[in-house]
Amino acid sequence: LTHAAESLARSLSGIASVKQCGTIVAFRMDPEFNRRAAPDGRLALRIRERALANGVLLRPLHDLIYWMPPLSI
């Protein structure tokens, strides 16, 4: 999980950093990228909607996007 999260963060220009505690991963979005991509400030919600359409559950909270995969995986 750590390797996948770090690899994903490196491949996306909008991610400023990634932190992990157990199976909870938090991606901090780059504020400048966020302003350019969504002037209305709702980029995290758009990312969540797109992820949900692909079966991935994310929790946006301001400039953080939390990924908490189910423990049953």
ZABA-836396 format. One record per residue: x, y, z of N, C-alpha, C in turn; residue in three letters; residue number from 1. Coordinates in pm, whole numbers, always signed. Last residue first. Layout:
REM ZABA-836396
{pt {X,Y,Z},{X,Y,Z},{X,Y,Z},"ALA",NUM}
...
//
This chain:
REM ZABA-836396
{pt {-988,-650,+230},{-909,-679,+111},{-780,-746,+151},"ILE",73}
{pt {-1115,-583,+464},{-1139,-717,+411},{-1058,-748,+285},"SER",72}
{pt {-1080,-320,+523},{-987,-415,+583},{-1003,-556,+528},"LEU",71}
{pt {-1107,-99,+245},{-1169,-186,+344},{-1070,-289,+396},"PRO",70}
{pt {-887,+188,+228},{-942,+65,+172},{-1004,-23,+280},"PRO",69}
{pt {-907,+502,+236},{-911,+402,+341},{-971,+275,+285},"MET",68}
{pt {-775,+800,+155},{-806,+671,+94},{-795,+568,+204},"TRP",67}
{pt {-844,+1143,+157},{-815,+1022,+232},{-860,+900,+154},"TYR",66}
{pt {-710,+1433,+53},{-798,+1326,+5},{-754,+1199,+76},"ILE",65}
{pt {-700,+1775,+150},{-659,+1635,+171},{-761,+1541,+109},"LEU",64}
{pt {-795,+2028,+149},{-691,+1997,+50},{-634,+1857,+69},"ASP",63}
{pt {-1106,+1933,+260},{-1029,+2052,+221},{-924,+2014,+117},"HIS",62}
{pt {-1133,+1616,+220},{-1145,+1706,+334},{-1051,+1824,+309},"LEU",61}
{pt {-1275,+1331,+64},{-1209,+1461,+52},{-1234,+1545,+176},"PRO",60}
{pt {-1228,+1004,+62},{-1289,+1101,+152},{-1216,+1234,+137},"ARG",59}
{pt {-1315,+743,-171},{-1223,+845,-120},{-1300,+939,-29},"LEU",58}
{pt {-1349,+431,-309},{-1403,+521,-209},{-1294,+614,-157},"LEU",57}
{pt {-1392,+328,-637},{-1293,+361,-535},{-1355,+462,-438},"VAL",56}
{pt {-1546,+275,-863},{-1550,+182,-752},{-1449,+207,-641},"GLY",55}
{pt {-1557,+473,-1049},{-1468,+360,-1079},{-1458,+263,-962},"ASN",54}
{pt {-1716,+659,-933},{-1765,+600,-1058},{-1682,+479,-1099},"ALA",53}
{pt {-1540,+737,-733},{-1658,+659,-697},{-1718,+590,-820},"LEU",52}
{pt {-1362,+895,-882},{-1315,+771,-819},{-1433,+680,-786},"ALA",51}
{pt {-1531,+1107,-955},{-1469,+1025,-1060},{-1422,+891,-1001},"ARG",50}
{pt {-1594,+1209,-699},{-1699,+1161,-789},{-1643,+1069,-896},"GLU",49}
{pt {-1335,+1283,-606},{-1414,+1181,-536},{-1521,+1123,-626},"ARG",48}
{pt {-1275,+1486,-787},{-1191,+1366,-783},{-1267,+1253,-716},"ILE",47}
{pt {-1470,+1671,-711},{-1471,+1615,-846},{-1389,+1487,-854},"ARG",46}
{pt {-1385,+1729,-453},{-1516,+1666,-473},{-1527,+1605,-612},"LEU",45}
{pt {-1139,+1850,-508},{-1143,+1726,-429},{-1277,+1654,-446},"ALA",44}
{pt {-1220,+2085,-645},{-1147,+1980,-715},{-1154,+1847,-639},"LEU",43}
{pt {-1351,+2319,-574},{-1419,+2190,-554},{-1349,+2075,-625},"ARG",42}
{pt {-1279,+2583,-619},{-1229,+2515,-499},{-1288,+2377,-474},"GLY",41}
{pt {-1334,+2717,-848},{-1440,+2717,-748},{-1400,+2643,-620},"ASP",40}
{pt {-1114,+2666,-1009},{-1124,+2797,-945},{-1233,+2804,-838},"PRO",39}
{pt {-944,+2402,-1052},{-1083,+2425,-1009},{-1092,+2558,-936},"ALA",38}
{pt {-683,+2417,-1147},{-772,+2312,-1198},{-918,+2337,-1164},"ALA",37}
{pt {-568,+2633,-1006},{-571,+2632,-1153},{-675,+2535,-1207},"ARG",36}
{pt {-601,+2555,-738},{-658,+2681,-785},{-669,+2686,-938},"ARG",35}
{pt {-457,+2311,-739},{-599,+2312,-704},{-666,+2439,-756},"ASN",34}
{pt {-199,+2400,-788},{-265,+2313,-886},{-416,+2315,-864},"PHE",33}
{pt {-163,+2540,-547},{-157,+2611,-674},{-225,+2530,-785},"GLU",32}
{pt {-181,+2334,-350},{-278,+2443,-354},{-279,+2519,-487},"PRO",31}
{pt {-166,+1995,-407},{-89,+2117,-425},{-187,+2233,-438},"ASP",30}
{pt {-319,+1782,-167},{-317,+1841,-300},{-236,+1970,-299},"MET",29}
{pt {-211,+1508,+7},{-230,+1653,+17},{-215,+1712,-123},"ARG",28}
{pt {-354,+1206,+81},{-286,+1278,-25},{-315,+1427,-6},"PHE",27}
{pt {-330,+958,+317},{-379,+1094,+292},{-290,+1159,+187},"ALA",26}
{pt {-438,+635,+399},{-345,+715,+322},{-409,+851,+297},"VAL",25}
{pt {-458,+380,+630},{-515,+509,+591},{-408,+591,+521},"ILE",24}
{pt {-347,+156,+733},{-405,+145,+600},{-472,+273,+554},"THR",23}
{pt {-99,+321,+908},{-165,+192,+890},{-217,+180,+747},"GLY",22}
{pt {-83,+617,+774},{-88,+562,+909},{-168,+432,+899},"CYS",21}
{pt {+89,+829,+549},{+18,+705,+575},{+27,+668,+722},"GLN",20}
{pt {+94,+1091,+305},{+123,+1041,+440},{+38,+917,+463},"LYS",19}
{pt {+225,+1281,+43},{+144,+1167,+82},{+190,+1122,+221},"VAL",18}
{pt {+204,+1597,-134},{+267,+1501,-43},{+170,+1388,-14},"SER",17}
{pt {+90,+1716,-359},{+208,+1778,-298},{+280,+1679,-206},"ALA",16}
{pt {-48,+1636,-663},{-28,+1586,-527},{+102,+1644,-471},"ILE",15}
{pt {-63,+1710,-928},{-145,+1783,-833},{-129,+1740,-688},"GLY",14}
{pt {+81,+1535,-1087},{+140,+1666,-1057},{+62,+1743,-952},"SER",13}
{pt {+132,+1199,-1026},{+30,+1303,-1041},{+86,+1438,-998},"LEU",12}
{pt {+337,+1024,-969},{+289,+1029,-1107},{+186,+1139,-1131},"SER",11}
{pt {+380,+1038,-696},{+486,+1083,-787},{+434,+1103,-930},"ARG",10}
{pt {+142,+924,-603},{+171,+1064,-572},{+280,+1119,-664},"ALA",9}
{pt {+175,+659,-692},{+65,+740,-743},{+93,+889,-721},"LEU",8}
{pt {+394,+584,-534},{+404,+580,-679},{+295,+667,-743},"SER",7}
{pt {+282,+605,-279},{+395,+690,-316},{+413,+696,-468},"GLU",6}
{pt {+82,+405,-300},{+47,+544,-270},{+159,+639,-311},"ALA",5}
{pt {+234,+172,-350},{+132,+216,-445},{+97,+363,-424},"ALA",4}
{pt {+393,+158,-116},{+456,+170,-248},{+356,+223,-350},"HIS",3}
{pt {+193,+125,+78},{+284,+239,+83},{+345,+263,-53},"THR",2}
{pt {+82,-119,+0},{+0,+0,+0},{+87,+126,+0},"LEU",1}
//
